[in-house]
């Protein structure tokens, strides 16, 4: 349990890693949504649809948010590199 927490804490702040995780989870849940709805449709059609939809949209939105964070981080690094190269030596 301690190893899992340390691993999670190490990668939680990395937007590129989070983007990849949420992207893959979105794809997995999207592909799983159709078989889940088909097999469980006779028992709880609306509940199944809403639950799977919530999981898919949650991961999709997290993936999109982490894409923005990744881009912001890249822009910040580019800006810092520009500032370092353009500033006169002291």
HTML snippet that shows the backbone in 3Dmol.js (N, CA, C, O; Angstrom):
<script src="https://3Dmol.org/build/3Dmol-min.js"></script>
<div id="view" style="width:600px;height:400px;position:relative"></div>
<script>
const pdb = `
ATOM      1  N   UNK A   1       0.821  -1.193   0.000  1.00  0.00           N
ATOM      2  CA  UNK A   1       0.000   0.000   0.000  1.00  0.00           C
ATOM      3  C   UNK A   1       0.866   1.259   0.000  1.00  0.00           C
ATOM      4  O   UNK A   1       0.527   2.243  -0.657  1.00  0.00           O
ATOM      5  N   UNK A   2       1.964   1.234   0.720  1.00  0.00           N
ATOM      6  CA  UNK A   2       2.845   2.396   0.785  1.00  0.00           C
ATOM      7  C   UNK A   2       3.507   2.622  -0.578  1.00  0.00           C
ATOM      8  O   UNK A   2       3.677   3.763  -1.006  1.00  0.00           O
ATOM      9  N   UNK A   3       3.876   1.538  -1.253  1.00  0.00           N
ATOM     10  CA  UNK A   3       4.497   1.653  -2.572  1.00  0.00           C
ATOM     11  C   UNK A   3       3.523   2.278  -3.552  1.00  0.00           C
ATOM     12  O   UNK A   3       3.903   3.141  -4.344  1.00  0.00           O
ATOM     13  N   UNK A   4       2.266   1.847  -3.505  1.00  0.00           N
ATOM     14  CA  UNK A   4       1.245   2.395  -4.402  1.00  0.00           C
ATOM     15  C   UNK A   4       1.068   3.895  -4.167  1.00  0.00           C
ATOM     16  O   UNK A   4       0.969   4.669  -5.120  1.00  0.00           O
ATOM     17  N   UNK A   5       1.028   4.300  -2.909  1.00  0.00           N
ATOM     18  CA  UNK A   5       0.866   5.727  -2.594  1.00  0.00           C
ATOM     19  C   UNK A   5       2.060   6.536  -3.069  1.00  0.00           C
ATOM     20  O   UNK A   5       1.896   7.641  -3.586  1.00  0.00           O
ATOM     21  N   UNK A   6       3.271   5.991  -2.896  1.00  0.00           N
ATOM     22  CA  UNK A   6       4.470   6.700  -3.339  1.00  0.00           C
ATOM     23  C   UNK A   6       4.487   6.823  -4.860  1.00  0.00           C
ATOM     24  O   UNK A   6       4.835   7.875  -5.395  1.00  0.00           O
ATOM     25  N   UNK A   7       4.114   5.754  -5.554  1.00  0.00           N
ATOM     26  CA  UNK A   7       4.061   5.797  -7.011  1.00  0.00           C
ATOM     27  C   UNK A   7       3.032   6.805  -7.487  1.00  0.00           C
ATOM     28  O   UNK A   7       3.292   7.587  -8.402  1.00  0.00           O
ATOM     29  N   UNK A   8       1.862   6.784  -6.864  1.00  0.00           N
ATOM     30  CA  UNK A   8       0.798   7.712  -7.245  1.00  0.00           C
ATOM     31  C   UNK A   8       1.217   9.164  -6.998  1.00  0.00           C
ATOM     32  O   UNK A   8       0.964  10.036  -7.829  1.00  0.00           O
ATOM     33  N   UNK A   9       1.848   9.416  -5.871  1.00  0.00           N
ATOM     34  CA  UNK A   9       2.280  10.777  -5.553  1.00  0.00           C
ATOM     35  C   UNK A   9       3.349  11.256  -6.534  1.00  0.00           C
ATOM     36  O   UNK A   9       3.418  12.444  -6.848  1.00  0.00           O
ATOM     37  N   UNK A  10       4.175  10.339  -7.014  1.00  0.00           N
ATOM     38  CA  UNK A  10       5.232  10.706  -7.937  1.00  0.00           C
ATOM     39  C   UNK A  10       4.738  11.088  -9.318  1.00  0.00           C
ATOM     40  O   UNK A  10       5.334  11.942  -9.975  1.00  0.00           O
ATOM     41  N   UNK A  11       3.656  10.468  -9.767  1.00  0.00           N
ATOM     42  CA  UNK A  11       3.178  10.723 -11.128  1.00  0.00           C
ATOM     43  C   UNK A  11       1.935  11.592 -11.171  1.00  0.00           C
ATOM     44  O   UNK A  11       1.524  12.010 -12.254  1.00  0.00           O
ATOM     45  N   UNK A  12       1.338  11.872 -10.056  1.00  0.00           N
ATOM     46  CA  UNK A  12       0.089  12.626 -10.039  1.00  0.00           C
ATOM     47  C   UNK A  12       0.263  14.039 -10.570  1.00  0.00           C
ATOM     48  O   UNK A  12      -0.663  14.589 -11.167  1.00  0.00           O
ATOM     49  N   UNK A  13       1.418  14.631 -10.369  1.00  0.00           N
ATOM     50  CA  UNK A  13       1.638  15.988 -10.834  1.00  0.00           C
ATOM     51  C   UNK A  13       2.118  16.081 -12.270  1.00  0.00           C
ATOM     52  O   UNK A  13       2.315  17.184 -12.779  1.00  0.00           O
ATOM     53  N   UNK A  14       2.313  14.947 -12.938  1.00  0.00           N
ATOM     54  CA  UNK A  14       2.814  14.932 -14.304  1.00  0.00           C
ATOM     55  C   UNK A  14       1.642  14.938 -15.285  1.00  0.00           C
ATOM     56  O   UNK A  14       0.991  13.908 -15.459  1.00  0.00           O
ATOM     57  N   UNK A  15       1.359  16.069 -15.928  1.00  0.00           N
ATOM     58  CA  UNK A  15       0.196  16.147 -16.812  1.00  0.00           C
ATOM     59  C   UNK A  15       0.291  15.236 -18.034  1.00  0.00           C
ATOM     60  O   UNK A  15      -0.730  14.743 -18.512  1.00  0.00           O
ATOM     61  N   UNK A  16       1.491  15.007 -18.542  1.00  0.00           N
ATOM     62  CA  UNK A  16       1.625  14.136 -19.716  1.00  0.00           C
ATOM     63  C   UNK A  16       1.245  12.700 -19.358  1.00  0.00           C
ATOM     64  O   UNK A  16       0.556  12.025 -20.123  1.00  0.00           O
ATOM     65  N   UNK A  17       1.694  12.240 -18.202  1.00  0.00           N
ATOM     66  CA  UNK A  17       1.351  10.886 -17.759  1.00  0.00           C
ATOM     67  C   UNK A  17      -0.150  10.770 -17.506  1.00  0.00           C
ATOM     68  O   UNK A  17      -0.774   9.784 -17.898  1.00  0.00           O
ATOM     69  N   UNK A  18      -0.725  11.770 -16.854  1.00  0.00           N
ATOM     70  CA  UNK A  18      -2.166  11.749 -16.583  1.00  0.00           C
ATOM     71  C   UNK A  18      -2.960  11.764 -17.884  1.00  0.00           C
ATOM     72  O   UNK A  18      -4.003  11.115 -17.978  1.00  0.00           O
ATOM     73  N   UNK A  19      -2.487  12.486 -18.875  1.00  0.00           N
ATOM     74  CA  UNK A  19      -3.160  12.518 -20.169  1.00  0.00           C
ATOM     75  C   UNK A  19      -3.184  11.126 -20.793  1.00  0.00           C
ATOM     76  O   UNK A  19      -4.212  10.694 -21.315  1.00  0.00           O
ATOM     77  N   UNK A  20      -2.054  10.426 -20.740  1.00  0.00           N
ATOM     78  CA  UNK A  20      -2.002   9.078 -21.304  1.00  0.00           C
ATOM     79  C   UNK A  20      -2.924   8.124 -20.549  1.00  0.00           C
ATOM     80  O   UNK A  20      -3.646   7.342 -21.167  1.00  0.00           O
ATOM     81  N   UNK A  21      -2.906   8.182 -19.234  1.00  0.00           N
ATOM     82  CA  UNK A  21      -3.758   7.288 -18.429  1.00  0.00           C
ATOM     83  C   UNK A  21      -5.232   7.535 -18.735  1.00  0.00           C
ATOM     84  O   UNK A  21      -5.972   6.592 -19.014  1.00  0.00           O
ATOM     85  N   UNK A  22      -5.657   8.773 -18.686  1.00  0.00           N
ATOM     86  CA  UNK A  22      -7.072   9.070 -18.933  1.00  0.00           C
ATOM     87  C   UNK A  22      -7.463   8.814 -20.381  1.00  0.00           C
ATOM     88  O   UNK A  22      -8.604   8.440 -20.654  1.00  0.00           O
ATOM     89  N   UNK A  23      -6.549   9.006 -21.296  1.00  0.00           N
ATOM     90  CA  UNK A  23      -6.840   8.687 -22.696  1.00  0.00           C
ATOM     91  C   UNK A  23      -7.104   7.199 -22.880  1.00  0.00           C
ATOM     92  O   UNK A  23      -8.079   6.810 -23.522  1.00  0.00           O
ATOM     93  N   UNK A  24      -6.231   6.368 -22.314  1.00  0.00           N
ATOM     94  CA  UNK A  24      -6.431   4.923 -22.434  1.00  0.00           C
ATOM     95  C   UNK A  24      -7.674   4.455 -21.687  1.00  0.00           C
ATOM     96  O   UNK A  24      -8.403   3.598 -22.185  1.00  0.00           O
ATOM     97  N   UNK A  25      -7.926   5.001 -20.507  1.00  0.00           N
ATOM     98  CA  UNK A  25      -9.136   4.615 -19.769  1.00  0.00           C
ATOM     99  C   UNK A  25     -10.401   5.028 -20.519  1.00  0.00           C
ATOM    100  O   UNK A  25     -11.403   4.313 -20.487  1.00  0.00           O
ATOM    101  N   UNK A  26     -10.361   6.170 -21.187  1.00  0.00           N
ATOM    102  CA  UNK A  26     -11.508   6.589 -22.000  1.00  0.00           C
ATOM    103  C   UNK A  26     -11.766   5.596 -23.118  1.00  0.00           C
ATOM    104  O   UNK A  26     -12.906   5.195 -23.353  1.00  0.00           O
ATOM    105  N   UNK A  27     -10.707   5.202 -23.803  1.00  0.00           N
ATOM    106  CA  UNK A  27     -10.862   4.240 -24.896  1.00  0.00           C
ATOM    107  C   UNK A  27     -11.377   2.899 -24.380  1.00  0.00           C
ATOM    108  O   UNK A  27     -12.280   2.312 -24.976  1.00  0.00           O
ATOM    109  N   UNK A  28     -10.813   2.413 -23.284  1.00  0.00           N
ATOM    110  CA  UNK A  28     -11.244   1.129 -22.717  1.00  0.00           C
ATOM    111  C   UNK A  28     -12.712   1.176 -22.328  1.00  0.00           C
ATOM    112  O   UNK A  28     -13.471   0.268 -22.669  1.00  0.00           O
ATOM    113  N   UNK A  29     -13.124   2.225 -21.618  1.00  0.00           N
ATOM    114  CA  UNK A  29     -14.521   2.314 -21.196  1.00  0.00           C
ATOM    115  C   UNK A  29     -15.450   2.514 -22.384  1.00  0.00           C
ATOM    116  O   UNK A  29     -16.568   2.000 -22.384  1.00  0.00           O
ATOM    117  N   UNK A  30     -15.007   3.245 -23.385  1.00  0.00           N
ATOM    118  CA  UNK A  30     -15.839   3.429 -24.571  1.00  0.00           C
ATOM    119  C   UNK A  30     -16.078   2.096 -25.262  1.00  0.00           C
ATOM    120  O   UNK A  30     -17.204   1.793 -25.658  1.00  0.00           O
ATOM    121  N   UNK A  31     -15.032   1.301 -25.409  1.00  0.00           N
ATOM    122  CA  UNK A  31     -15.178  -0.009 -26.034  1.00  0.00           C
ATOM    123  C   UNK A  31     -15.992  -0.970 -25.170  1.00  0.00           C
ATOM    124  O   UNK A  31     -16.720  -1.815 -25.692  1.00  0.00           O
ATOM    125  N   UNK A  32     -15.870  -0.842 -23.858  1.00  0.00           N
ATOM    126  CA  UNK A  32     -16.612  -1.723 -22.954  1.00  0.00           C
ATOM    127  C   UNK A  32     -18.073  -1.302 -22.823  1.00  0.00           C
ATOM    128  O   UNK A  32     -18.903  -2.108 -22.402  1.00  0.00           O
ATOM    129  N   UNK A  33     -18.401  -0.082 -23.166  1.00  0.00           N
ATOM    130  CA  UNK A  33     -19.764   0.422 -22.964  1.00  0.00           C
ATOM    131  C   UNK A  33     -20.790  -0.377 -23.760  1.00  0.00           C
ATOM    132  O   UNK A  33     -21.864  -0.696 -23.250  1.00  0.00           O
ATOM    133  N   UNK A  34     -20.462  -0.699 -25.001  1.00  0.00           N
ATOM    134  CA  UNK A  34     -21.445  -1.395 -25.842  1.00  0.00           C
ATOM    135  C   UNK A  34     -21.731  -2.819 -25.377  1.00  0.00           C
ATOM    136  O   UNK A  34     -22.901  -3.190 -25.285  1.00  0.00           O
ATOM    137  N   UNK A  35     -20.717  -3.639 -25.078  1.00  0.00           N
ATOM    138  CA  UNK A  35     -21.034  -4.967 -24.549  1.00  0.00           C
ATOM    139  C   UNK A  35     -21.757  -4.907 -23.201  1.00  0.00           C
ATOM    140  O   UNK A  35     -22.657  -5.706 -22.942  1.00  0.00           O
ATOM    141  N   UNK A  36     -21.370  -3.976 -22.359  1.00  0.00           N
ATOM    142  CA  UNK A  36     -22.029  -3.852 -21.051  1.00  0.00           C
ATOM    143  C   UNK A  36     -23.499  -3.515 -21.248  1.00  0.00           C
ATOM    144  O   UNK A  36     -24.365  -4.125 -20.621  1.00  0.00           O
ATOM    145  N   UNK A  37     -23.787  -2.556 -22.106  1.00  0.00           N
ATOM    146  CA  UNK A  37     -25.189  -2.182 -22.339  1.00  0.00           C
ATOM    147  C   UNK A  37     -25.965  -3.325 -22.981  1.00  0.00           C
ATOM    148  O   UNK A  37     -27.147  -3.511 -22.692  1.00  0.00           O
ATOM    149  N   UNK A  38     -25.312  -4.088 -23.845  1.00  0.00           N
ATOM    150  CA  UNK A  38     -25.998  -5.194 -24.516  1.00  0.00           C
ATOM    151  C   UNK A  38     -26.337  -6.315 -23.534  1.00  0.00           C
ATOM    152  O   UNK A  38     -27.470  -6.793 -23.504  1.00  0.00           O
ATOM    153  N   UNK A  39     -25.362  -6.730 -22.737  1.00  0.00           N
ATOM    154  CA  UNK A  39     -25.591  -7.849 -21.826  1.00  0.00           C
ATOM    155  C   UNK A  39     -26.503  -7.495 -20.669  1.00  0.00           C
ATOM    156  O   UNK A  39     -27.265  -8.348 -20.213  1.00  0.00           O
ATOM    157  N   UNK A  40     -26.453  -6.283 -20.186  1.00  0.00           N
ATOM    158  CA  UNK A  40     -27.258  -5.899 -19.033  1.00  0.00           C
ATOM    159  C   UNK A  40     -28.522  -5.144 -19.421  1.00  0.00           C
ATOM    160  O   UNK A  40     -29.264  -4.690 -18.550  1.00  0.00           O
ATOM    161  N   UNK A  41     -28.771  -5.006 -20.711  1.00  0.00           N
ATOM    162  CA  UNK A  41     -29.884  -4.165 -21.138  1.00  0.00           C
ATOM    163  C   UNK A  41     -31.245  -4.688 -20.672  1.00  0.00           C
ATOM    164  O   UNK A  41     -32.160  -3.893 -20.459  1.00  0.00           O
ATOM    165  N   UNK A  42     -31.397  -5.977 -20.513  1.00  0.00           N
ATOM    166  CA  UNK A  42     -32.682  -6.512 -20.079  1.00  0.00           C
ATOM    167  C   UNK A  42     -32.944  -6.270 -18.601  1.00  0.00           C
ATOM    168  O   UNK A  42     -34.100  -6.236 -18.178  1.00  0.00           O
ATOM    169  N   UNK A  43     -31.905  -6.104 -17.820  1.00  0.00           N
ATOM    170  CA  UNK A  43     -32.077  -5.954 -16.376  1.00  0.00           C
ATOM    171  C   UNK A  43     -32.221  -4.492 -15.947  1.00  0.00           C
ATOM    172  O   UNK A  43     -33.207  -4.114 -15.315  1.00  0.00           O
ATOM    173  N   UNK A  44     -31.258  -3.707 -16.288  1.00  0.00           N
ATOM    174  CA  UNK A  44     -31.244  -2.313 -15.825  1.00  0.00           C
ATOM    175  C   UNK A  44     -30.788  -1.385 -16.944  1.00  0.00           C
ATOM    176  O   UNK A  44     -29.711  -0.795 -16.851  1.00  0.00           O
ATOM    177  N   UNK A  45     -31.572  -1.248 -17.982  1.00  0.00           N
ATOM    178  CA  UNK A  45     -31.069  -0.520 -19.158  1.00  0.00           C
ATOM    179  C   UNK A  45     -30.690   0.933 -18.889  1.00  0.00           C
ATOM    180  O   UNK A  45     -29.619   1.380 -19.300  1.00  0.00           O
ATOM    181  N   UNK A  46     -31.532   1.647 -18.224  1.00  0.00           N
ATOM    182  CA  UNK A  46     -31.243   3.062 -18.018  1.00  0.00           C
ATOM    183  C   UNK A  46     -30.089   3.252 -17.049  1.00  0.00           C
ATOM    184  O   UNK A  46     -29.207   4.076 -17.290  1.00  0.00           O
ATOM    185  N   UNK A  47     -30.084   2.507 -15.966  1.00  0.00           N
ATOM    186  CA  UNK A  47     -29.025   2.621 -14.971  1.00  0.00           C
ATOM    187  C   UNK A  47     -27.670   2.244 -15.555  1.00  0.00           C
ATOM    188  O   UNK A  47     -26.664   2.897 -15.277  1.00  0.00           O
ATOM    189  N   UNK A  48     -27.646   1.213 -16.347  1.00  0.00           N
ATOM    190  CA  UNK A  48     -26.395   0.804 -16.979  1.00  0.00           C
ATOM    191  C   UNK A  48     -25.901   1.888 -17.925  1.00  0.00           C
ATOM    192  O   UNK A  48     -24.730   2.264 -17.894  1.00  0.00           O
ATOM    193  N   UNK A  49     -26.780   2.375 -18.744  1.00  0.00           N
ATOM    194  CA  UNK A  49     -26.382   3.406 -19.695  1.00  0.00           C
ATOM    195  C   UNK A  49     -25.846   4.640 -18.972  1.00  0.00           C
ATOM    196  O   UNK A  49     -24.800   5.170 -19.343  1.00  0.00           O
ATOM    197  N   UNK A  50     -26.545   5.089 -17.961  1.00  0.00           N
ATOM    198  CA  UNK A  50     -26.128   6.294 -17.242  1.00  0.00           C
ATOM    199  C   UNK A  50     -24.795   6.060 -16.528  1.00  0.00           C
ATOM    200  O   UNK A  50     -23.932   6.938 -16.530  1.00  0.00           O
ATOM    201  N   UNK A  51     -24.623   4.900 -15.927  1.00  0.00           N
ATOM    202  CA  UNK A  51     -23.377   4.616 -15.206  1.00  0.00           C
ATOM    203  C   UNK A  51     -22.189   4.564 -16.153  1.00  0.00           C
ATOM    204  O   UNK A  51     -21.153   5.175 -15.888  1.00  0.00           O
ATOM    205  N   UNK A  52     -22.331   3.844 -17.244  1.00  0.00           N
ATOM    206  CA  UNK A  52     -21.234   3.750 -18.204  1.00  0.00           C
ATOM    207  C   UNK A  52     -20.972   5.111 -18.837  1.00  0.00           C
ATOM    208  O   UNK A  52     -19.818   5.491 -19.035  1.00  0.00           O
ATOM    209  N   UNK A  53     -22.017   5.832 -19.149  1.00  0.00           N
ATOM    210  CA  UNK A  53     -21.859   7.171 -19.723  1.00  0.00           C
ATOM    211  C   UNK A  53     -21.098   8.087 -18.761  1.00  0.00           C
ATOM    212  O   UNK A  53     -20.244   8.866 -19.183  1.00  0.00           O
ATOM    213  N   UNK A  54     -21.409   7.989 -17.477  1.00  0.00           N
ATOM    214  CA  UNK A  54     -20.726   8.827 -16.485  1.00  0.00           C
ATOM    215  C   UNK A  54     -19.243   8.493 -16.407  1.00  0.00           C
ATOM    216  O   UNK A  54     -18.412   9.396 -16.308  1.00  0.00           O
ATOM    217  N   UNK A  55     -18.903   7.225 -16.449  1.00  0.00           N
ATOM    218  CA  UNK A  55     -17.498   6.832 -16.398  1.00  0.00           C
ATOM    219  C   UNK A  55     -16.764   7.323 -17.643  1.00  0.00           C
ATOM    220  O   UNK A  55     -15.675   7.888 -17.543  1.00  0.00           O
ATOM    221  N   UNK A  56     -17.355   7.110 -18.807  1.00  0.00           N
ATOM    222  CA  UNK A  56     -16.718   7.519 -20.059  1.00  0.00           C
ATOM    223  C   UNK A  56     -16.532   9.030 -20.102  1.00  0.00           C
ATOM    224  O   UNK A  56     -15.441   9.505 -20.420  1.00  0.00           O
ATOM    225  N   UNK A  57     -17.553   9.779 -19.795  1.00  0.00           N
ATOM    226  CA  UNK A  57     -17.428  11.237 -19.850  1.00  0.00           C
ATOM    227  C   UNK A  57     -16.484  11.769 -18.783  1.00  0.00           C
ATOM    228  O   UNK A  57     -15.803  12.770 -19.004  1.00  0.00           O
ATOM    229  N   UNK A  58     -16.434  11.112 -17.630  1.00  0.00           N
ATOM    230  CA  UNK A  58     -15.490  11.535 -16.593  1.00  0.00           C
ATOM    231  C   UNK A  58     -14.055  11.391 -17.045  1.00  0.00           C
ATOM    232  O   UNK A  58     -13.250  12.305 -16.870  1.00  0.00           O
ATOM    233  N   UNK A  59     -13.727  10.241 -17.629  1.00  0.00           N
ATOM    234  CA  UNK A  59     -12.374  10.043 -18.128  1.00  0.00           C
ATOM    235  C   UNK A  59     -12.096  10.939 -19.332  1.00  0.00           C
ATOM    236  O   UNK A  59     -10.989  11.457 -19.485  1.00  0.00           O
ATOM    237  N   UNK A  60     -13.093  11.118 -20.174  1.00  0.00           N
ATOM    238  CA  UNK A  60     -12.899  11.978 -21.347  1.00  0.00           C
ATOM    239  C   UNK A  60     -12.566  13.412 -20.907  1.00  0.00           C
ATOM    240  O   UNK A  60     -11.641  14.030 -21.434  1.00  0.00           O
ATOM    241  N   UNK A  61     -13.320  13.924 -19.950  1.00  0.00           N
ATOM    242  CA  UNK A  61     -13.072  15.295 -19.499  1.00  0.00           C
ATOM    243  C   UNK A  61     -11.732  15.413 -18.784  1.00  0.00           C
ATOM    244  O   UNK A  61     -11.043  16.423 -18.928  1.00  0.00           O
ATOM    245  N   UNK A  62     -11.355  14.394 -18.017  1.00  0.00           N
ATOM    246  CA  UNK A  62     -10.043  14.422 -17.364  1.00  0.00           C
ATOM    247  C   UNK A  62      -8.931  14.383 -18.388  1.00  0.00           C
ATOM    248  O   UNK A  62      -7.908  15.049 -18.231  1.00  0.00           O
ATOM    249  N   UNK A  63      -9.126  13.607 -19.433  1.00  0.00           N
ATOM    250  CA  UNK A  63      -8.130  13.518 -20.498  1.00  0.00           C
ATOM    251  C   UNK A  63      -7.984  14.869 -21.184  1.00  0.00           C
ATOM    252  O   UNK A  63      -6.868  15.321 -21.441  1.00  0.00           O
ATOM    253  N   UNK A  64      -9.101  15.512 -21.480  1.00  0.00           N
ATOM    254  CA  UNK A  64      -9.046  16.811 -22.137  1.00  0.00           C
ATOM    255  C   UNK A  64      -8.376  17.851 -21.239  1.00  0.00           C
ATOM    256  O   UNK A  64      -7.598  18.677 -21.717  1.00  0.00           O
ATOM    257  N   UNK A  65      -8.675  17.812 -19.951  1.00  0.00           N
ATOM    258  CA  UNK A  65      -8.067  18.767 -19.023  1.00  0.00           C
ATOM    259  C   UNK A  65      -6.565  18.546 -18.928  1.00  0.00           C
ATOM    260  O   UNK A  65      -5.799  19.508 -18.874  1.00  0.00           O
ATOM    261  N   UNK A  66      -6.141  17.298 -18.908  1.00  0.00           N
ATOM    262  CA  UNK A  66      -4.702  17.043 -18.819  1.00  0.00           C
ATOM    263  C   UNK A  66      -3.989  17.412 -20.116  1.00  0.00           C
ATOM    264  O   UNK A  66      -2.803  17.743 -20.087  1.00  0.00           O
ATOM    265  N   UNK A  67      -4.682  17.364 -21.248  1.00  0.00           N
ATOM    266  CA  UNK A  67      -4.087  17.827 -22.502  1.00  0.00           C
ATOM    267  C   UNK A  67      -3.795  19.323 -22.414  1.00  0.00           C
ATOM    268  O   UNK A  67      -2.756  19.790 -22.881  1.00  0.00           O
ATOM    269  N   UNK A  68      -4.708  20.059 -21.820  1.00  0.00           N
ATOM    270  CA  UNK A  68      -4.504  21.502 -21.660  1.00  0.00           C
ATOM    271  C   UNK A  68      -3.328  21.755 -20.732  1.00  0.00           C
ATOM    272  O   UNK A  68      -2.497  22.621 -21.003  1.00  0.00           O
ATOM    273  N   UNK A  69      -3.252  21.002 -19.631  1.00  0.00           N
ATOM    274  CA  UNK A  69      -2.143  21.181 -18.695  1.00  0.00           C
ATOM    275  C   UNK A  69      -0.811  20.861 -19.366  1.00  0.00           C
ATOM    276  O   UNK A  69       0.183  21.553 -19.141  1.00  0.00           O
ATOM    277  N   UNK A  70      -0.789  19.825 -20.179  1.00  0.00           N
ATOM    278  CA  UNK A  70       0.439  19.466 -20.879  1.00  0.00           C
ATOM    279  C   UNK A  70       0.864  20.594 -21.816  1.00  0.00           C
ATOM    280  O   UNK A  70       2.038  20.961 -21.860  1.00  0.00           O
ATOM    281  N   UNK A  71      -0.068  21.127 -22.544  1.00  0.00           N
ATOM    282  CA  UNK A  71       0.249  22.218 -23.478  1.00  0.00           C
ATOM    283  C   UNK A  71       0.729  23.454 -22.718  1.00  0.00           C
ATOM    284  O   UNK A  71       1.670  24.118 -23.151  1.00  0.00           O
ATOM    285  N   UNK A  72       0.090  23.768 -21.590  1.00  0.00           N
ATOM    286  CA  UNK A  72       0.514  24.919 -20.801  1.00  0.00           C
ATOM    287  C   UNK A  72       1.936  24.720 -20.280  1.00  0.00           C
ATOM    288  O   UNK A  72       2.735  25.656 -20.256  1.00  0.00           O
ATOM    289  N   UNK A  73       2.241  23.499 -19.865  1.00  0.00           N
ATOM    290  CA  UNK A  73       3.584  23.212 -19.376  1.00  0.00           C
ATOM    291  C   UNK A  73       4.615  23.374 -20.493  1.00  0.00           C
ATOM    292  O   UNK A  73       5.693  23.923 -20.265  1.00  0.00           O
ATOM    293  N   UNK A  74       4.291  22.900 -21.695  1.00  0.00           N
ATOM    294  CA  UNK A  74       5.192  23.042 -22.833  1.00  0.00           C
ATOM    295  C   UNK A  74       5.422  24.518 -23.163  1.00  0.00           C
ATOM    296  O   UNK A  74       6.553  24.928 -23.425  1.00  0.00           O
ATOM    297  N   UNK A  75       4.355  25.312 -23.151  1.00  0.00           N
ATOM    298  CA  UNK A  75       4.481  26.742 -23.443  1.00  0.00           C
ATOM    299  C   UNK A  75       5.329  27.445 -22.391  1.00  0.00           C
ATOM    300  O   UNK A  75       6.120  28.329 -22.718  1.00  0.00           O
ATOM    301  N   UNK A  76       5.165  27.056 -21.131  1.00  0.00           N
ATOM    302  CA  UNK A  76       5.958  27.653 -20.056  1.00  0.00           C
ATOM    303  C   UNK A  76       7.431  27.317 -20.215  1.00  0.00           C
ATOM    304  O   UNK A  76       8.287  28.176 -20.005  1.00  0.00           O
ATOM    305  N   UNK A  77       7.737  26.085 -20.581  1.00  0.00           N
ATOM    306  CA  UNK A  77       9.134  25.697 -20.802  1.00  0.00           C
ATOM    307  C   UNK A  77       9.725  26.451 -21.984  1.00  0.00           C
ATOM    308  O   UNK A  77      10.877  26.882 -21.926  1.00  0.00           O
ATOM    309  N   UNK A  78       8.956  26.616 -23.055  1.00  0.00           N
ATOM    310  CA  UNK A  78       9.434  27.383 -24.203  1.00  0.00           C
ATOM    311  C   UNK A  78       9.694  28.828 -23.812  1.00  0.00           C
ATOM    312  O   UNK A  78      10.697  29.410 -24.226  1.00  0.00           O
ATOM    313  N   UNK A  79       8.806  29.410 -23.021  1.00  0.00           N
ATOM    314  CA  UNK A  79       8.973  30.796 -22.584  1.00  0.00           C
ATOM    315  C   UNK A  79      10.218  30.938 -21.719  1.00  0.00           C
ATOM    316  O   UNK A  79      10.962  31.908 -21.862  1.00  0.00           O
ATOM    317  N   UNK A  80      10.453  29.984 -20.824  1.00  0.00           N
ATOM    318  CA  UNK A  80      11.641  30.044 -19.969  1.00  0.00           C
ATOM    319  C   UNK A  80      12.915  29.910 -20.789  1.00  0.00           C
ATOM    320  O   UNK A  80      13.905  30.585 -20.508  1.00  0.00           O
ATOM    321  N   UNK A  81      12.902  29.046 -21.799  1.00  0.00           N
ATOM    322  CA  UNK A  81      14.078  28.901 -22.653  1.00  0.00           C
ATOM    323  C   UNK A  81      14.343  30.177 -23.441  1.00  0.00           C
ATOM    324  O   UNK A  81      15.493  30.583 -23.605  1.00  0.00           O
ATOM    325  N   UNK A  82      13.263  30.818 -23.937  1.00  0.00           N
ATOM    326  CA  UNK A  82      13.407  32.081 -24.649  1.00  0.00           C
ATOM    327  C   UNK A  82      13.987  33.161 -23.739  1.00  0.00           C
ATOM    328  O   UNK A  82      14.867  33.922 -24.140  1.00  0.00           O
ATOM    329  N   UNK A  83      13.479  33.215 -22.503  1.00  0.00           N
ATOM    330  CA  UNK A  83      13.954  34.218 -21.559  1.00  0.00           C
ATOM    331  C   UNK A  83      15.418  34.002 -21.210  1.00  0.00           C
ATOM    332  O   UNK A  83      16.170  34.965 -21.061  1.00  0.00           O
ATOM    333  N   UNK A  84      15.833  32.731 -21.079  1.00  0.00           N
ATOM    334  CA  UNK A  84      17.227  32.432 -20.740  1.00  0.00           C
ATOM    335  C   UNK A  84      18.168  32.806 -21.879  1.00  0.00           C
ATOM    336  O   UNK A  84      19.266  33.309 -21.639  1.00  0.00           O
ATOM    337  N   UNK A  85      17.748  32.566 -23.101  1.00  0.00           N
ATOM    338  CA  UNK A  85      18.621  32.871 -24.242  1.00  0.00           C
ATOM    339  C   UNK A  85      18.634  34.354 -24.599  1.00  0.00           C
ATOM    340  O   UNK A  85      19.626  34.847 -25.136  1.00  0.00           O
ATOM    341  N   UNK A  86      17.563  35.065 -24.315  1.00  0.00           N
ATOM    342  CA  UNK A  86      17.500  36.483 -24.689  1.00  0.00           C
ATOM    343  C   UNK A  86      18.001  37.417 -23.616  1.00  0.00           C
ATOM    344  O   UNK A  86      18.270  38.583 -23.905  1.00  0.00           O
ATOM    345  N   UNK A  87      18.137  36.951 -22.381  1.00  0.00           N
ATOM    346  CA  UNK A  87      18.584  37.848 -21.323  1.00  0.00           C
ATOM    347  C   UNK A  87      20.098  38.060 -21.427  1.00  0.00           C
ATOM    348  O   UNK A  87      20.841  37.117 -21.702  1.00  0.00           O
ATOM    349  N   UNK A  88      20.553  39.304 -21.206  1.00  0.00           N
ATOM    350  CA  UNK A  88      21.981  39.587 -21.279  1.00  0.00           C
ATOM    351  C   UNK A  88      22.714  38.949 -20.095  1.00  0.00           C
ATOM    352  O   UNK A  88      22.150  38.856 -19.005  1.00  0.00           O
ATOM    353  N   UNK A  89      23.941  38.516 -20.290  1.00  0.00           N
ATOM    354  CA  UNK A  89      24.695  37.919 -19.167  1.00  0.00           C
ATOM    355  C   UNK A  89      24.992  38.964 -18.109  1.00  0.00           C
ATOM    356  O   UNK A  89      25.202  40.134 -18.430  1.00  0.00           O
ATOM    357  N   UNK A  90      25.010  38.553 -16.859  1.00  0.00           N
ATOM    358  CA  UNK A  90      25.247  39.475 -15.746  1.00  0.00           C
ATOM    359  C   UNK A  90      26.691  39.603 -15.419  1.00  0.00           C
ATOM    360  O   UNK A  90      27.054  40.344 -14.505  1.00  0.00           O
TER     361      UNK A  90
END
`;
const viewer = $3Dmol.createViewer("view");
viewer.addModel(pdb, "pdb");
viewer.setStyle({}, {cartoon: {color: "spectrum"}});
viewer.zoomTo();
viewer.render();
</script>
